[in-house]
Amino acid sequence: MKTPFTFGKIASKEDFTDRKNELERLIANFISFVNTILISPRRWGKSSLVARATEIASKKRKDIRFCLIDLNNVRAEEQFYQQLATVVLRGSATKIQVIFENARKFLGRFIPNLTFSPGQGVDFKIGLDWEEVKRNPDDILDLPEKIGSANNLFFIICIDEFQNISVYEDPLAFQKKLRAHWQGHKNVSYCLYGSKRHMMMDVFTSPSMPFYKFGDIFFLEKISVEDWIKFIQKRFSDTGKKIGQDEAGLIPVLADCHPYYVQQLAQQSWLRTDDICNVEMIKEAYEDLVLQLSMLFQALTDDLSNSQINFLKAVINDVEQLSSQSVIQEYQLGTSANVTKIKRALINKEIIDIRGSDVIFLDPLYKTWLKEYFFVL
């Protein structure tokens, strides 16, 4: 029997957990062609939310073409332009002949080299004259606008891990270039999302940055325990198994409502269940899950300095005044200035985030491992 819980890949249809408000807002932005900036930690379901919204919006508006780009491994402008041109051409038509004609008509100066793969569907790779692209990338940046206006189509470009443009050779100049073109598009809107909150905030909320006030910014919050309970009970029921309300509620509580871990823990609990899931099964599954990740967590911790490890210990011990002299002395944190550096380093490593005066672990199971296995030694 196929497991009813999904993690580590895009969740769709019945696998998609309720995010009614966020979904409605994103769909409304899509069909109204409002630029959107979506921010949340890694593995909180951004990609699944965007995928679900594109699926629904496509049914509402037949003239919309969605183009999805993942910048996770796109580390240079050349790769960005290649990805953009590829997804836009692929989204422009379903027939190879039309795609080839669009490439010739709208990218003629670059003499694009299209290599088509045999088989069903439209799959191809595009090669461009990079030296010519560097001299004048306008045609690529305006490609969806030109194709859209010529064919009464509207393109929505969805770009995941958008903050990765910060590693390009001249990120500020690149952002200025993008904004200069994108703000003038009438047949194109953009959905830009990423997992590094502080980097995304720097790009979109700083008045000195090109993308300041570019679109509707919203932060993806955790799914509530109540919504998780309904989802988990239904998925158990759909497969002929049962789980009580209290037991279903224990799963998101243990996983701190982290979408990836809730789904994974629910799956492990479901696999242990023949008929009715109980608390012992869930706790056993949770402990096994933490131990399965122990080698990964140990490697992550080995890469930290002593002062960073001491800082995490203070956070786990619920210390509030982390920059006070007594705390600095007790946990050997150096100086108050060093505490600031420690925070910044741990944020960059995506271990913690700062929400107001609170320090939050981005990985709740790592926090559990530190508390119950690492710091007890």
C-alpha positions as CSV (number, residue, x, y, z in Angstrom):
1,M,0.0,0.0,0.0
2,K,1.3,3.4,-0.9
3,T,2.1,5.6,2.1
4,P,-0.4,8.5,2.5
5,F,2.2,11.0,3.6
6,T,4.5,13.0,1.4
7,F,7.8,14.6,2.2
8,G,11.0,15.4,0.3
9,K,9.0,16.1,-2.9
10,I,6.2,18.3,-4.2
11,A,2.9,17.6,-2.4
12,S,-0.1,17.7,-4.7
13,K,-3.9,17.0,-4.7
14,E,-4.8,15.0,-1.6
15,D,-1.2,15.0,-0.4
16,F,-1.3,18.8,0.0
17,T,-1.9,19.9,3.5
18,D,-4.4,22.7,4.2
19,R,-3.0,26.2,3.6
20,K,-6.3,27.7,2.6
21,N,-5.5,31.4,3.3
22,E,-2.1,31.3,1.7
23,L,-3.3,29.3,-1.3
24,E,-6.2,31.7,-1.9
25,R,-3.9,34.7,-1.7
26,L,-1.4,33.3,-4.1
27,I,-4.0,32.2,-6.6
28,A,-5.6,35.7,-6.5
29,N,-2.1,37.3,-7.1
30,F,-1.6,34.9,-10.0
31,I,-4.8,35.6,-11.9
32,S,-4.5,39.3,-11.1
33,F,-0.9,39.4,-12.3
34,V,0.4,40.8,-9.0
35,N,4.1,40.2,-8.4
36,T,4.6,38.1,-5.3
37,I,7.5,37.5,-2.9
38,L,7.1,34.4,-0.7
39,I,9.5,33.8,2.2
40,S,9.8,30.8,4.5
41,P,12.4,28.5,5.9
42,R,13.6,25.5,3.9
43,R,11.2,22.5,3.7
44,W,8.2,24.4,4.9
45,G,6.2,23.7,1.7
46,K,6.9,26.8,-0.4
47,S,7.3,24.8,-3.6
48,S,4.3,22.6,-2.9
49,L,2.2,25.8,-2.3
50,V,3.3,27.4,-5.5
51,A,2.8,24.2,-7.5
52,R,-0.7,23.8,-6.1
53,A,-1.6,27.4,-6.8
54,T,-0.3,27.2,-10.4
55,E,-2.4,24.1,-10.9
56,I,-5.6,25.8,-9.7
57,A,-4.9,29.2,-11.4
58,S,-4.2,27.4,-14.7
59,K,-7.8,26.0,-14.7
60,K,-9.2,29.5,-13.9
61,R,-7.3,31.3,-16.7
62,K,-6.5,29.3,-19.9
63,D,-4.3,32.2,-21.2
64,I,-1.8,31.9,-18.4
65,R,1.5,30.1,-18.9
66,F,3.5,29.2,-15.8
67,C,7.3,28.9,-16.0
68,L,9.2,27.5,-13.0
69,I,12.9,28.0,-12.3
70,D,14.9,26.6,-9.4
71,L,18.1,28.7,-8.7
72,N,19.4,26.2,-6.2
73,N,22.2,25.2,-8.6
74,V,22.2,28.2,-10.9
75,R,25.3,30.1,-9.8
76,A,26.0,32.5,-12.7
77,E,24.2,34.9,-14.9
78,E,24.8,32.8,-17.9
79,Q,23.0,29.9,-16.3
80,F,20.2,32.1,-15.3
81,Y,19.6,33.4,-18.8
82,Q,19.8,29.9,-20.2
83,Q,17.2,28.7,-17.7
84,L,14.9,31.6,-18.3
85,A,15.0,31.2,-22.1
86,T,14.4,27.5,-21.8
87,V,11.4,27.5,-19.5
88,V,9.8,30.4,-21.4
89,L,10.2,28.7,-24.8
90,R,8.9,25.4,-23.3
91,G,5.9,27.2,-21.9
92,S,5.2,29.1,-25.1
93,A,3.8,26.2,-27.1
94,T,3.3,22.4,-27.1
95,K,4.5,21.8,-30.6
96,I,8.2,21.6,-31.3
97,Q,7.8,23.5,-34.6
98,V,6.2,26.5,-32.8
99,I,8.9,26.5,-30.1
100,F,11.6,26.5,-32.8
101,E,9.8,29.4,-34.6
102,N,9.6,31.4,-31.3
103,A,13.3,30.9,-30.7
104,R,14.2,32.0,-34.2
105,K,11.8,35.0,-34.1
106,F,12.5,36.3,-30.6
107,L,16.1,35.2,-30.0
108,G,17.5,35.4,-33.5
109,R,20.5,37.6,-32.6
110,F,21.9,34.9,-30.3
111,I,21.6,32.1,-32.9
112,P,20.1,29.7,-30.3
113,N,21.0,26.1,-30.6
114,L,18.1,23.9,-29.6
115,T,18.7,20.2,-29.0
116,F,15.5,18.2,-28.8
117,S,15.2,14.9,-26.9
118,P,13.2,12.1,-28.4
119,G,10.1,10.8,-26.6
120,Q,6.8,12.1,-25.5
121,G,6.4,15.7,-24.5
122,V,8.5,18.7,-25.3
123,D,12.0,18.4,-23.9
124,F,15.0,20.3,-25.2
125,K,18.2,22.1,-24.3
126,I,19.1,25.5,-25.4
127,G,22.6,26.8,-26.2
128,L,23.3,30.5,-26.5
129,D,26.2,32.7,-27.6
130,W,27.3,33.8,-24.1
131,E,29.5,36.6,-25.3
132,E,26.5,38.1,-27.2
133,V,24.2,37.5,-24.2
134,K,26.6,39.4,-22.0
135,R,26.7,42.4,-24.4
136,N,22.9,42.6,-24.6
137,P,20.6,40.3,-22.5
138,D,17.5,42.4,-23.2
139,D,16.0,39.9,-25.7
140,I,16.1,37.1,-23.1
141,L,14.8,39.3,-20.2
142,D,12.0,40.5,-22.4
143,L,11.3,37.1,-24.1
144,P,8.1,36.2,-22.1
145,E,6.7,39.8,-22.6
146,K,7.3,39.6,-26.4
147,I,5.9,36.1,-26.8
148,G,3.0,37.0,-24.5
149,S,2.0,40.2,-26.2
150,A,2.3,38.6,-29.7
151,N,0.1,35.6,-28.8
152,N,-2.4,37.1,-26.2
153,L,-0.8,35.1,-23.5
154,F,0.3,35.9,-19.9
155,F,3.4,34.4,-18.4
156,I,4.0,34.0,-14.7
157,I,7.7,33.4,-13.9
158,C,8.1,31.5,-10.6
159,I,11.7,31.5,-9.3
160,D,12.7,29.4,-6.3
161,E,15.7,30.2,-4.1
162,F,15.8,33.7,-5.6
163,Q,18.3,34.9,-3.0
164,N,21.0,32.8,-4.7
165,I,21.4,35.7,-7.2
166,S,23.5,37.2,-4.4
167,V,26.4,34.9,-5.4
168,Y,26.6,36.2,-8.9
169,E,29.6,38.2,-10.0
170,D,27.9,41.6,-9.6
171,P,24.6,40.9,-7.9
172,L,23.6,44.5,-7.4
173,A,24.0,45.3,-11.1
174,F,22.1,42.1,-12.0
175,Q,19.2,43.1,-9.8
176,K,19.1,46.6,-11.3
177,K,19.0,45.0,-14.8
178,L,16.2,42.6,-13.8
179,R,14.1,45.3,-12.2
180,A,14.6,47.7,-15.1
181,H,13.0,45.2,-17.5
182,W,10.5,43.4,-15.3
183,Q,8.8,46.5,-14.0
184,G,7.8,47.4,-17.5
185,H,6.2,44.1,-18.4
186,K,2.5,44.0,-19.1
187,N,2.0,40.4,-20.0
188,V,4.3,38.9,-17.3
189,S,4.3,38.8,-13.5
190,Y,6.7,37.2,-11.2
191,C,6.6,35.0,-8.1
192,L,10.0,35.1,-6.3
193,Y,10.5,32.9,-3.3
194,G,13.3,31.7,-1.1
195,S,14.3,30.1,2.2
196,K,17.0,32.4,3.5
197,R,14.8,35.0,5.2
198,H,17.4,37.6,6.0
199,M,18.8,37.5,2.5
200,M,15.4,37.8,1.0
201,M,14.5,40.6,3.3
202,D,17.7,42.5,2.3
203,V,16.7,42.2,-1.4
204,F,13.0,43.2,-1.1
205,T,12.6,45.4,2.0
206,S,15.7,47.7,1.9
207,P,14.9,51.1,0.3
208,S,18.3,51.2,-1.3
209,M,17.9,47.9,-3.2
210,P,16.5,47.6,-6.7
211,F,13.7,45.2,-5.8
212,Y,12.3,47.4,-3.0
213,K,8.4,47.4,-3.2
214,F,8.5,45.1,-6.2
215,G,5.4,43.1,-5.1
216,D,3.2,41.6,-2.4
217,I,5.4,40.1,0.3
218,F,4.1,37.4,2.6
219,F,5.7,35.0,5.0
220,L,4.7,31.3,5.1
221,E,3.8,30.4,8.6
222,K,3.5,27.0,10.3
223,I,0.4,25.0,9.7
224,S,-1.6,24.9,13.0
225,V,-1.9,21.8,15.1
226,E,-5.6,21.7,14.5
227,D,-5.2,21.6,10.8
228,W,-2.6,18.9,11.1
229,I,-4.9,16.8,13.2
230,K,-7.6,16.9,10.5
231,F,-5.1,16.1,7.8
232,I,-3.4,13.2,9.6
233,Q,-6.7,11.6,10.8
234,K,-8.1,11.8,7.2
235,R,-5.0,10.2,5.7
236,F,-5.0,7.4,8.2
237,S,-8.8,6.9,7.6
238,D,-8.3,6.9,3.8
239,T,-6.0,3.9,4.1
240,G,-8.2,1.9,6.5
241,K,-6.3,2.8,9.6
242,K,-7.2,4.8,12.7
243,I,-5.6,7.5,14.8
244,G,-7.2,9.4,17.7
245,Q,-7.3,13.1,17.9
246,D,-4.9,13.3,20.8
247,E,-2.5,10.9,19.1
248,A,-2.8,12.8,15.8
249,G,-2.1,16.0,17.7
250,L,1.1,14.6,19.3
251,I,2.8,14.3,15.9
252,P,2.8,18.0,15.0
253,V,3.7,18.9,18.6
254,L,6.7,16.6,18.6
255,A,7.8,17.9,15.2
256,D,7.1,21.6,16.2
257,C,4.6,21.8,13.2
258,H,7.6,21.6,10.8
259,P,5.8,20.4,7.6
260,Y,8.6,18.1,6.4
261,Y,9.0,16.4,9.8
262,V,5.3,16.2,10.5
263,Q,4.8,14.3,7.3
264,Q,7.8,12.1,7.9
265,L,6.8,11.3,11.5
266,A,3.2,10.7,10.4
267,Q,4.5,8.3,7.8
268,Q,6.7,6.4,10.3
269,S,3.8,6.2,12.7
270,W,1.5,5.0,10.0
271,L,4.0,2.3,9.0
272,R,4.0,1.0,12.6
273,T,0.2,0.8,12.6
274,D,-1.8,-2.3,11.7
275,D,-5.1,-1.0,12.9
276,I,-5.0,1.8,15.5
277,C,-2.0,4.1,16.1
278,N,-1.1,4.7,19.7
279,V,1.2,7.1,21.6
280,E,3.9,4.5,22.1
281,M,4.2,4.0,18.3
282,I,4.5,7.7,17.7
283,K,7.1,8.2,20.4
284,E,9.1,5.2,19.1
285,A,8.9,6.6,15.6
286,Y,10.1,10.0,16.8
287,E,13.0,8.6,18.7
288,D,14.1,6.5,15.7
289,L,13.8,9.5,13.4
290,V,16.1,11.6,15.6
291,L,18.6,8.8,15.8
292,Q,18.5,8.3,12.0
293,L,19.6,11.9,11.7
294,S,22.2,11.7,14.4
295,M,25.2,11.3,12.0
296,L,24.0,14.3,10.0
297,F,23.5,16.4,13.2
298,Q,26.9,15.3,14.5
299,A,28.6,16.4,11.3
300,L,26.8,19.7,11.4
301,T,27.9,20.2,15.0
302,D,31.5,19.3,14.3
303,D,31.6,22.2,11.9
304,L,30.7,24.7,14.6
305,S,33.1,26.6,16.9
306,N,33.1,26.1,20.6
307,S,31.5,29.5,21.2
308,Q,28.7,28.7,18.7
309,I,28.0,25.4,20.4
310,N,28.0,27.1,23.8
311,F,25.5,29.7,22.4
312,L,23.2,26.9,21.2
313,K,23.4,25.3,24.6
314,A,22.3,28.6,26.2
315,V,19.4,28.8,23.8
316,I,18.3,25.3,24.6
317,N,18.5,26.2,28.3
318,D,16.0,29.0,27.7
319,V,18.5,31.7,28.5
320,E,17.0,35.1,27.6
321,Q,19.7,37.7,28.1
322,L,22.3,36.2,25.8
323,S,24.4,39.3,25.7
324,S,24.5,39.9,29.5
325,Q,27.9,39.6,31.2
326,S,26.8,36.8,33.5
327,V,25.6,34.7,30.5
328,I,28.7,35.5,28.4
329,Q,30.9,34.4,31.3
330,E,28.9,31.3,32.2
331,Y,28.7,30.0,28.6
332,Q,32.1,31.3,27.5
333,L,30.8,33.4,24.7
334,G,33.7,36.0,24.6
335,T,32.2,39.4,24.4
336,S,28.8,41.0,23.5
337,A,30.2,41.8,20.1
338,N,31.1,38.2,19.6
339,V,27.6,37.1,20.5
340,T,26.4,39.2,17.6
341,K,28.9,37.5,15.3
342,I,27.8,34.1,16.6
343,K,24.2,34.9,15.8
344,R,25.1,36.0,12.3
345,A,27.2,33.0,11.6
346,L,24.4,30.6,12.8
347,I,21.8,32.4,10.8
348,N,24.0,32.1,7.7
349,K,24.4,28.4,8.4
350,E,20.6,28.2,8.5
351,I,20.7,26.7,12.0
352,I,18.8,29.5,13.8
353,D,16.6,32.5,13.0
354,I,15.8,35.6,15.0
355,R,12.1,36.5,15.5
356,G,12.0,39.7,17.6
357,S,13.9,38.8,20.7
358,D,13.5,35.1,20.3
359,V,16.1,32.7,18.9
360,I,14.4,29.9,16.9
361,F,15.9,26.6,15.8
362,L,15.0,26.1,12.1
363,D,15.4,22.3,12.5
364,P,13.3,21.2,15.6
365,L,14.8,17.7,15.5
366,Y,18.3,19.1,15.6
367,K,17.3,20.9,18.8
368,T,16.0,17.7,20.2
369,W,19.2,15.8,19.4
370,L,21.3,18.5,21.0
371,K,19.2,18.6,24.1
372,E,18.7,14.8,24.6
373,Y,21.9,13.3,23.1
374,F,24.7,15.9,22.6
375,F,24.6,18.1,25.7
376,V,23.9,15.2,28.1
377,L,27.3,13.6,27.4
